[in-house]
Amino acid sequence: MKHVRHFNPSLFLSLVHICLVQANYAPYFFDNGARSTNGNMALLSLSEDTPVGTHVYTLNGTDPEGDPVTYDLTYEAGSRRYFSVDKNLGNVTLIEELDREKEDEIEVIVSISDGLSTVSEKVRILVMDANDESPEFINTPYIVGVPENTPSSSSIFKIEAVDKDTGSGGSITYFLQNIHANKFTIDRHSGVLRIKTGVTLDYEKSRTHFVVVIAKDGGGKLRGDNKVFSATTTVTINVEDVQDTPPMFIGTPYYGYVYEDTLAGSEVLSVAALDGDRGKPNSIHYCIVNGSEGSFEISNTTGAISVIKSPNHLKKEVYELKVQASEVSQEGDISEHTFAMVTIRVVDLNNHPPTFYGENGPQNRFELTMYEHPPEGEILRGLKITVNDSDQGANAKFNLRLVGPGGIFRVVPQTVLNEAQVTIIVENSAAIDFESFKVLTFKLLAIEVNTPEKFSSTADVVIHLLDTNDNVPKFSSDYYIARIPENSPGGSNVVAVTATDPDSGLWGEIKYSIYGTGADLFLIHPSTGIIYTQPWAVLDAEVNSKYNFYVKAEDTDGKYSLAEVFITVLDVNDHSPEFNENIQEKTMIIGSPVKIEAIDQDAEEPNNIVDYSIMQADPANVFDIDQSTGEIKLKSYIRSLDIIHNITKNKDCIWSLVVQAKDRGSPSFSTTAVLKIDITEETLHKGPMAAFLMQTKDNPMKALGVLAGVMGIMVLITIMISTAMFWRNKRSSKIMPVRRIIKKRQIPPSRTIRMEWLKFKRPSNAAEKFVIEDDVKSLHENNENSNNNIQVTPVPPSAPLPPPPPALAPRSDAPEWRVPTVSGSLTPKHIIKPPKKKGHGSTHNALVSELKMRFEKRNAATGEPHI
């Protein structure tokens, strides 16, 4: 038996796959050089100011088999991720800000893959410098001590700053701020600080100098712009003192006084001196060189000068002492010295205070009576005041002041030596006001100026003021607003006005009066200011509700002021609502309301607001009324006359209602009216005419006049149309059809014709239309104007009999003739009556004969064929 080997497809595919895998070639990057923007990123350099989000490179490679490749970026553990790559396009984007000063090289592993093989390469990306760093001073703060005798142009300090940038951005140049006002200069490159040439330091003039140093880099590119950065610092230079200045007295000039009660050995005054070199001062030694004459001595260490004799034994009034102050070094040597003059005056004892005198001797109270508001600059001559100090010299010098309400009076003189006459002058006349102060009280103060005791004395100045008429009556308000009910009786109080006059006596009495166009109904009490109505006055808010006038307040000298008074008359509910008629008739069409109206003559709400209600109706459940508008309508369920007939046996549908109109005042008034309502159904189609009839349902004369005008216009139009048709027919000798012509069959001429005529039946109502008859009499009766302009719709005629042969001998080839028909526009009903029997009246026979003759003449003239 022969064995058959079965083929295994899965094994075959595996073998093929292995062969294909073994034959796959790895993808690779293009190496386009250092300056290329695509390839494997080898030797790529980026400026550190490259913005985040910038597309910085494009990874570019290929696969030998032409398979699509993908790209990836990886980093070593712990490294920051600066870039991201689009795996398909190879676009590399910066995602982290670069900083060359922190990391100047970035290692990235770039990879390319075709799905089966992946090739990775480690590349280094160089971060290029940008001028993004400012100079920084090191070893700050800078405090330098310099002796004041340091020669000019000497170097005193070196300042150092660094900039982390490279190139020109890392180079630093130094400058000083305010170099012209500065005592120092700096080397631009080294930063060495020196004293300016020709300048010296002086501890006694300035102990400390503050120098502002600027360090500026050389500039460089940053984000496309050329940037220059700088930094500042302050150098504090402390000048150190050296012994090069003599001592100086302080508190000069020196004055001292010896009084008659001073004891021998008492200190008169002290002098003080300081070493001019205050950084390291020496001690001071004092001595009197001359001018003492054995009467004064000085302490060598403290500088205190004392009198060594009794003041009674002093021969001179003034002593001039020359005092020397010398420096004593630490070794005890006396070096530099200086001099000062000390003046000592021997004076009498100040034992007399200033004293005020009147006409009769010493006095401490002065009184005066005067009128208010004297002229400014006026002297108060009624005051006789003298001041005196019995001491001599400086002890007799004192100042005068007036203590009290400020700015009203001033006193002269203000400084007195020994004795003076005191004068008081008016400064502010407006402040001297009787209504503000009945009495003005001041203190006249005399106080010594240059004495240690500062002796003083006072006197009271009392001024009694007399009143003058210097004020105008003034109302408590510029206007007064009052209200009074209209039913107030005559003589009722309305409002009280008040005016005041601060003047006293008769000058303060006020008289009131009123005037103005609105003051006719009012009076005012001349002394109390109460405004009241005239005894005969009748106020009516409906006639006039607003009054205004002026009130005048006048004093006895004729000085006055005005105020305005506004009076509002308040409405009182004194009118009842009134209907036009007590018995009214209205026609109501079902579905439309009728309105009743009452008017209240009151002036204000709520007195003139009217509410309506139905007081009586039989039956009571048929009508509703709108409380505010007075519209009366049927209940919503009543929609036809049939429903009304079911409610009541009153078949004529004319009902009477008692309607009440009531105002909202207090107390409230009301009135009633009888309303007869004729209820009908709407029989007209809705349209302009129906709307007009609805509007004029309560005014039949208006409707009758409008309808008469419309009928007149219709008659005029009918006459014009009839006249036009008449002249047209007369010119053409034809009787023309109104709308259409019905052609009839040709029949033998020997047969007679029977015509059906239109008979217009007078409609019984608006819905009935014209009725067709073949009666000539009916046509004659209804078409009274004897024209053919009546438009009715014809009934399709049955085959008529042919007309009899004409009286004139017709031609054998005579054309057909047509029977005119009359058509109408409305045909709701067609009534065909049988032909009338013979024996009609003469009018009928004459009309038929005339029509036949016209037909024959027309046919003979036009040659139309017979129907």
Disulfide bonds with the S-S distance in Angstrom:
none
